[in-house]
């Protein structure tokens, strides 16, 4: 049986054609890769003794934290941790 030149399903017809874009390097889908990376990140944080805290604040507080963190040369997370530690040490002195 002869091959049709319009057949784009048969691999050997276009094996020498270069496909646009970067070749796939990971067999997992992007969503699976992200899940796996998140699991690894949580494991690394756990090994370092870090725990996750989620917190909702108003835009004005968020902007103020960003400005203050940038001014101090810290990440927002580091600044929040420092502020919490200062507040806790201050309240321990009062108790």
Protein Blocks (a to p, Z undefined) as FASTA:
>chain_A
ZZdfklmkbmklmmmpccedjddfbfbdfklmmmmmmmmmmmmmmmnopacddddddfkl
mmmmmmmmmmnopafklmmmmmmmmmmmmmmmmZZ
